[in-house]
């Protein structure tokens, strides 16, 4: 019996140590977007949102700086995102859930969530870290512009006019 368990144990150890390595990052695409969350949003009013239109991808500049062509880009993944309250002292603890959706600038019926925070902690301060989704944003970022739809479900009224900064990064991966 012990002899039969040894090969099975070896196979399990070898199989669990095999990890798919992420391809190397060729370059990153960084964005900083300022917007305002209105005061007095009602927590019982469903999902509230702010749309930021026509954000330049700067894809041409990124390609030139990295000596690449658009056809060379196979995949772009989300790296990180964070929402920061600027200069107001207000904290994001009034938000229950938050989602950042990327929207096609030419057709706003085409959109996907790219970052989210499904359970915002009650003690959240002036910085809200977002979690990348598994949705691939490549085709949105290969165009000249895109839109962002910041959605939030509230646990309390939004306390004041809140100037916010959304900082996010994508990574262009090697083939």
Secondary structure, DSSP 8 states (H G I E B T S, - for coil): -HHHHHHHHHHHHHHHH-------EEEEEEEEEEEEE-TT--TTS-EEEEEEEEEE--HHHHHHHTT--GGG--EEEEEEEEEEE-SS---STTEEEEEEEEEESS-TT-EEEEEEESS--TT--SEEEEEE-S---HHHHTSSEEEEEEEEEESS---S-EEEEEEEEEEEE--
